Amino acid sequence: MCGIVGLLLKKPELRGQLGALMAPMLIGMTSRGPDSAGVAIFGEPAGDSSHKLSLFWGEGAADWKRLSQELGAEFEGKHRFAPTGQHAVLMTAANPEDVKTWLAEAAPEIYVLSMGRSIDLYKDIGAPADIVERYRLKEAQGTHVVAHTRMATESAVTPAHAHPFTAGQDFCLVHNGSLSNPHLVRKKLEPLGIRFVTDNDTEAACRFFEWRMREGDDLTTAVQRGFSELDGFFTFLMGTDKEMLIVRDAFACKPAVVAETDDYVAIASEFRSLAHLPGVRHANVFEPLPEEVYSWKA
């Protein structure tokens, strides 16, 4: 049992309130996921063709100053770290794939949580309220957010196993449910050079969808292909720099509720996480139908 949370703000004047509106939604899902939590925030793209990497220092005390010096010696151009304890967002003019490859060799204690021009990602173990405070998530600004609270059932409780999962750039996925065939999905993708970093079943779905998009599918088409490739129970909530999407499996046994107004689209596993939102009494509230893809543009 896990909790999913999504919020897309339709009006630009509300985007400064993204974190303040999202935080009670995430904390409201604590009983569905007390082990760990994560938040992917999508905002204005990095300027000057720069990219952002969200990093987590997994072992020992974080030394972002030293890492910045080593990175500068390896790659030309500007690099800027915005650290918050064990987490940092790196803004860099270098190729993000090259930076990721270098980090794997030079600093294996660091997890690359996400890459892209619009996404910032925070995830950690502990209660959702603690994570909200630890990373000052109430202050977050942006267009939309995809978040998750986890109750582990099939893999370890670590920051790497927490959701959201990412693959490629500016793409993330959270999942409530369980897949019965993630090993078959891995067996299909690994010969294509796709590398997995955990044994979590959700990672298989994330990498499958991102692979299909690299092959030319849009996100909706990739998800529809997944109906025949991914076996199990799921409510998937996904975000890209351009949209937010939710889909449930053919049995729709994992809960989800959507509330849509002229101001926002809000999603949670249970309505109690939406009840505080302004104007929710007048929202169009519904449960997504089985194997029906719902998406909203940012």
Residue pairs with C-beta under 8 A, 6 or more apart in sequence:
1 32
1 33
1 151
1 153
1 176
2 32
2 33
2 148
2 149
2 150
2 151
2 163
2 174
2 175
2 176
2 269
3 26
3 28
3 29
3 30
3 32
3 33
3 148
3 149
3 176
3 268
3 269
3 270
3 273
4 29
4 147
4 148
4 174
4 175
4 176
4 235
4 237
4 256
4 267
4 268
4 269
5 22
5 25
5 26
5 29
5 145
5 146
5 147
5 148
5 149
5 237
5 267
5 268
5 269
5 273
6 144
6 145
6 146
6 147
6 237
6 239
6 244
6 246
6 265
6 266
6 267
6 268
7 18
7 21
7 22
7 25
7 144
7 145
7 264
7 265
7 266
7 267
8 143
8 144
8 244
8 264
8 265
8 266
8 296
8 298
9 15
9 17
9 18
9 21
9 143
9 144
9 263
9 264
10 262
10 263
10 264
10 265
11 262
11 263
14 21
14 263
14 264
15 43
15 141
15 142
15 143
16 141
18 41
18 140
18 141
18 142
18 143
18 144
18 145
19 41
19 137
19 138
19 139
19 140
19 141
19 145
20 138
21 264
21 277
22 39
22 137
22 140
22 145
22 147
23 132
23 137
23 138
24 273
24 276
25 147
25 266
25 268
25 273
25 274
25 276
25 277
26 37
26 39
26 128
26 132
26 137
26 147
26 149
26 273
27 128
27 129
27 132
28 268
28 270
28 272
28 273
29 128
29 149
29 268
29 269
29 270
29 273
30 127
30 128
30 129
30 149
32 149
32 151
32 176
32 269
32 270
33 128
33 148
33 149
33 150
33 151
34 127
34 128
34 149
34 151
35 125
35 150
35 151
35 152
35 157
35 162
36 123
36 124
36 125
36 126
36 131
36 149
36 150
36 152
36 157
36 158
36 159
36 161
36 162
37 123
37 124
37 126
37 127
37 128
37 131
37 132
37 147
37 148
37 149
37 150
37 162
38 121
38 122
38 123
38 124
38 131
38 147
38 148
38 150
38 162
38 163
38 164
38 174
39 121
39 122
39 123
39 131
39 135
39 137
39 140
39 145
39 146
39 147
39 164
40 114
40 119
40 120
40 121
40 145
40 146
40 147
40 164
40 166
40 172
40 239
41 119
41 120
41 121
41 122
41 140
41 142
41 145
42 118
42 119
42 142
42 143
42 144
42 145
42 146
42 170
42 239
42 240
42 241
42 298
43 118
43 120
43 141
43 142
43 143
44 118
44 142
45 117
45 118
45 241
46 52
46 91
46 117
46 118
48 93
49 93
50 78
50 91
50 92
50 93
50 117
51 91
51 92
51 94
51 95
51 96
51 115
51 116
51 117
51 169
52 89
52 90
52 91
52 92
52 114
52 115
52 116
52 117
52 118
52 119
52 120
53 89
53 90
53 92
53 96
53 99
53 100
53 112
53 114
53 115
54 87
54 88
54 89
54 90
54 112
54 113
54 114
54 115
54 119
54 120
54 121
54 122
55 87
55 88
55 89
55 90
55 103
55 110
55 111
55 112
55 113
56 86
56 87
56 110
56 111
56 113
56 123
56 124
56 159
57 63
57 64
57 86
57 87
57 88
57 109
57 110
58 86
58 109
58 110
58 111
58 159
58 160
59 109
60 109
62 83
62 85
62 86
62 88
64 81
64 83
64 88
67 81
67 107
67 110
68 79
68 81
70 106
70 107
71 79
71 90
71 92
71 99
71 102
72 79
74 102
74 106
75 92
75 94
75 98
75 99
75 102
76 93
76 94
77 92
77 93
77 94
78 91
78 92
78 93
79 90
79 91
79 92
79 93
79 94
80 90
80 91
80 92
81 88
81 89
81 90
81 91
82 88
82 89
82 90
82 91
84 134
84 135
84 136
85 134
85 135
86 124
87 122
87 124
87 135
89 120
90 99
92 99
96 115
96 116
96 169
97 115
100 112
100 115
103 110
103 112
111 159
111 160
111 197
113 121
113 122
113 123
113 166
114 120
114 121
114 164
114 166
114 172
115 166
115 168
115 169
115 170
116 169
116 170
116 171
116 241
117 169
117 170
117 241
118 170
118 241
119 166
119 169
119 170
119 171
119 172
119 239
119 241
120 140
120 142
121 164
121 166
121 172
122 131
122 135
122 137
123 131
123 159
123 162
123 163
123 164
124 131
124 134
124 135
124 159
124 162
125 157
125 158
125 159
125 162
126 134
128 149
131 137
132 138
143 298
144 239
144 244
144 298
145 239
146 164
146 172
146 173
146 174
146 237
146 238
146 239
146 244
147 164
147 174
148 162
148 163
148 164
148 174
148 175
150 157
150 161
150 162
150 163
152 161
153 178
154 178
154 200
154 201
155 161
155 198
155 199
155 200
155 201
160 197
160 198
161 198
161 200
163 173
163 174
163 175
163 202
164 172
164 173
164 174
164 239
165 172
165 173
165 174
165 175
165 200
165 202
165 203
165 206
166 172
166 173
166 206
167 206
167 207
167 209
167 210
167 211
168 210
168 213
168 214
170 240
170 241
171 206
171 209
171 210
171 213
171 238
171 239
171 240
172 206
172 238
172 239
173 202
173 205
173 206
173 209
173 236
173 237
173 238
174 202
174 236
174 237
174 238
175 201
175 202
175 205
175 234
175 235
175 236
175 237
176 234
176 235
176 254
176 255
176 256
176 269
177 232
177 233
177 234
177 235
177 249
177 254
178 201
178 232
178 233
178 234
179 185
179 201
179 202
179 204
179 205
179 230
179 231
179 232
179 234
180 231
180 232
181 230
181 231
181 232
182 200
182 201
182 203
182 204
182 205
183 204
185 204
185 205
185 207
185 208
185 229
185 230
186 196
186 204
189 196
189 204
189 207
189 208
189 211
190 196
192 211
194 207
194 211
196 203
196 204
196 207
197 203
201 232
204 230
205 226
205 230
205 234
205 236
208 222
208 226
208 229
208 230
209 219
209 222
209 223
209 226
209 238
212 221
212 222
212 225
212 226
213 219
213 222
217 225
219 238
219 240
219 243
219 245
219 295
220 245
220 293
220 295
223 236
223 238
223 245
223 247
223 293
224 293
227 250
227 291
232 249
233 249
233 251
233 253
233 254
234 247
234 248
234 249
234 254
235 246
235 247
235 248
235 249
235 252
235 254
235 255
235 256
235 269
235 288
236 245
236 246
236 247
236 248
237 244
237 245
237 246
237 256
237 267
238 244
238 245
238 246
239 245
241 298
242 297
242 298
243 295
243 296
243 297
243 298
244 265
244 267
244 295
244 296
244 298
245 293
245 294
245 295
245 296
246 256
246 258
246 267
246 288
246 293
246 294
246 295
247 288
247 291
247 292
247 293
247 294
248 254
248 256
248 288
248 289
248 290
248 291
248 292
249 290
249 291
250 290
250 291
251 290
252 287
252 288
252 289
252 290
254 269
255 269
255 270
255 287
256 267
256 268
256 269
256 287
256 288
257 267
257 268
257 269
257 270
257 271
257 274
257 285
257 286
257 287
258 265
258 266
258 267
258 284
258 285
258 286
258 287
258 288
258 294
259 265
259 266
259 267
259 271
259 274
259 277
259 280
259 283
259 284
259 285
260 266
260 283
260 284
260 285
261 279
261 280
261 282
261 283
261 284
263 278
263 279
264 277
265 296
266 274
266 277
266 280
266 283
268 274
271 285
274 280
274 283
274 285
277 283
288 294
